[in-house]
Every structure is written in structure tokens, then in C-alpha cells.
Amino acid sequence: MDNFSKYKIKDYKYWSVYIFQSQNYLGRCVIWCKRENAIDLTEATDEERAELFFILNKMKEALKNIFRADWFNYAFLGNETKHLHCHFIPRYASERNFGGVVFKDERWGKNYKTNKGFVISDELLEKIKIKIKENLAV
């Protein structure tokens, strides 16, 4: 990961939340387990699991408030990065406009797919990150 710290939204005891660089799903984030040797979700400690579910609920609440997300996907893949992390992917039945950019969930009702060709400015990515951070603080 390239200097991922600039994408950090919030630290918790066992997990950190980061904005995902590709925002074709508005508000997509990664929830990263802080334990160095964490690999598989089934090996998470009781404390890590409890905090993860707390974070997922806070994230759902925040993204419903900010962008009116309609649904949420959670992906624990580990194919490219062999470390315990969750892709938190808000889904939208209709398009959203944020910062003058239209975000359309082209695959609504289907499996998500990262569109690396959907690029937004660093400034807009930062605005999305700040909005999520502000809502998680409540």
C-alpha cells in the first residue's frame, strides 16, 4: 500500500478505517485490523469481532446520514493483500451528487465491481473522508 496513512479516517483499539481511493461506490472504505499477524476473519479475537461489528454499525449509520446509502456490502477477500480487512461498500439504488460529481451505482442489484477508471480529485476524496470522519465522531 502506498502511504495509506493519508487515507485514514479513524482509529479504534483493534481496527482502523480508511477511505478507499476508488470511489465509484460513494463512501467506500476499508476497515483494517491493527494486529500485525491478523489474516483470517475466523481467527479474529472476541474483542476484535465485537469492535468490528460496532464499527460496521457506526459506518452504516454514518453513510445513511451523509449519502442516503440504500444497502451495504462487506467483503473479506484477502486475495491481493493477505491481511484481515473488510471492504465496506455502500450501494445506491439511484445516483448521488456530491461535490459536483455524479456517483451512479451501475451494478445496483448485482455484485459490486471496482471501476478503477472512475477517478475523482484528491480534494473531493478528502471531502468525502472528512464527511465520514465528522459523522463517526457523533
C-alpha positions as CSV (number, residue, x, y, z in Angstrom):
1,M,0.0,0.0,0.0
2,D,1.3,3.4,-0.9
3,N,1.4,5.7,2.1
4,F,-2.1,4.6,3.2
5,S,-2.0,6.8,6.3
6,K,-3.2,9.9,4.3
7,Y,-6.5,7.9,3.8
8,K,-7.1,7.2,7.5
9,I,-10.5,8.3,8.8
10,K,-10.5,6.9,12.3
11,D,-8.5,4.7,14.7
12,Y,-10.2,2.3,17.1
13,K,-8.5,0.0,19.5
14,Y,-8.3,-3.0,17.2
15,W,-9.2,-1.6,13.8
16,S,-8.6,1.5,11.6
17,V,-11.0,2.9,9.0
18,Y,-9.6,4.3,5.7
19,I,-11.3,5.9,2.7
20,F,-10.9,3.7,-0.4
21,Q,-9.1,5.5,-3.3
22,S,-11.6,4.3,-5.9
23,Q,-15.0,6.0,-5.1
24,N,-17.2,4.5,-7.8
25,Y,-19.2,3.4,-4.7
26,L,-19.5,6.7,-2.9
27,G,-18.2,6.4,0.7
28,R,-16.4,3.0,0.1
29,C,-13.9,2.3,2.9
30,V,-11.5,-0.3,4.2
31,I,-11.6,-1.4,7.8
32,W,-8.1,-2.7,8.6
33,C,-7.3,-5.0,11.6
34,K,-4.3,-3.4,13.5
35,R,-3.0,-6.8,14.8
36,E,0.1,-7.5,12.7
37,N,-0.4,-11.2,12.2
38,A,-4.2,-11.0,11.5
39,I,-5.0,-12.9,8.4
40,D,-8.4,-14.6,8.5
41,L,-11.8,-13.4,9.9
42,T,-12.4,-16.7,11.6
43,E,-9.2,-16.2,13.6
44,A,-10.2,-12.7,14.9
45,T,-10.3,-12.5,18.7
46,D,-13.6,-12.0,20.5
47,E,-12.6,-8.3,21.2
48,E,-11.7,-7.7,17.5
49,R,-15.0,-9.2,16.3
50,A,-17.1,-7.2,18.8
51,E,-15.3,-3.9,17.8
52,L,-15.7,-4.8,14.1
53,F,-19.4,-5.1,14.4
54,F,-19.6,-1.9,16.4
55,I,-17.6,-0.1,13.6
56,L,-19.8,-1.6,10.9
57,N,-22.9,-0.3,12.6
58,K,-21.4,3.1,13.0
59,M,-20.3,3.2,9.4
60,K,-23.8,2.1,8.2
61,E,-25.4,4.9,10.3
62,A,-22.9,7.5,9.0
63,L,-23.3,6.6,5.3
64,K,-27.1,6.6,5.6
65,N,-26.9,10.0,7.2
66,I,-24.4,11.5,4.8
67,F,-25.2,10.0,1.4
68,R,-28.5,8.1,2.0
69,A,-26.9,4.8,1.1
70,D,-29.6,2.1,0.4
71,W,-27.6,-1.1,1.1
72,F,-24.2,-2.3,2.2
73,N,-21.8,-4.9,1.1
74,Y,-19.0,-6.3,3.2
75,A,-16.1,-8.1,1.5
76,F,-13.3,-10.0,3.3
77,L,-11.3,-11.2,0.4
78,G,-7.5,-11.2,1.1
79,N,-6.6,-12.2,-2.5
80,E,-4.2,-9.3,-3.2
81,T,-3.5,-8.2,0.4
82,K,-3.1,-11.1,2.8
83,H,-4.2,-9.3,6.0
84,L,-7.5,-9.2,7.8
85,H,-9.5,-6.3,6.4
86,C,-13.1,-5.5,5.3
87,H,-14.2,-3.6,2.2
88,F,-17.2,-1.6,3.3
89,I,-19.2,-0.8,0.2
90,P,-22.3,1.3,0.3
91,R,-24.7,0.7,-2.5
92,Y,-27.2,3.1,-4.1
93,A,-30.5,2.5,-6.0
94,S,-30.2,5.9,-7.6
95,E,-27.4,8.3,-8.4
96,R,-26.0,10.7,-5.9
97,N,-24.3,14.0,-6.4
98,F,-21.5,15.1,-4.1
99,G,-19.1,17.9,-4.7
100,G,-20.4,18.4,-8.2
101,V,-19.7,14.8,-9.2
102,V,-22.4,12.3,-10.1
103,F,-21.9,8.9,-8.5
104,K,-24.0,6.2,-10.1
105,D,-24.1,2.6,-8.8
106,E,-24.0,0.9,-12.3
107,R,-24.3,-2.5,-10.7
108,W,-27.1,-1.9,-8.3
109,G,-28.8,-5.2,-7.5
110,K,-25.7,-7.1,-8.7
111,N,-22.3,-7.9,-7.2
112,Y,-20.0,-4.9,-6.9
113,K,-17.0,-4.4,-9.1
114,T,-14.3,-1.8,-8.6
115,N,-14.1,0.6,-11.5
116,K,-10.5,1.8,-11.4
117,G,-11.3,4.1,-14.3
118,F,-13.7,6.2,-12.1
119,V,-11.3,8.9,-10.8
120,I,-12.1,11.8,-8.6
121,S,-9.8,14.6,-7.5
122,D,-7.7,14.3,-4.3
123,E,-9.7,17.3,-3.0
124,L,-13.0,15.5,-3.4
125,L,-11.7,12.3,-1.9
126,E,-10.6,14.4,1.1
127,K,-14.0,16.0,1.4
128,I,-15.7,12.5,1.4
129,K,-13.2,11.4,4.0
130,I,-13.9,14.4,6.2
131,K,-17.7,14.0,6.0
132,I,-17.4,10.3,7.1
133,K,-14.9,11.3,9.9
134,E,-17.3,14.0,11.2
135,N,-20.2,11.6,11.2
136,L,-18.3,8.9,13.0
137,A,-17.4,11.3,15.8
138,V,-21.0,11.8,16.7
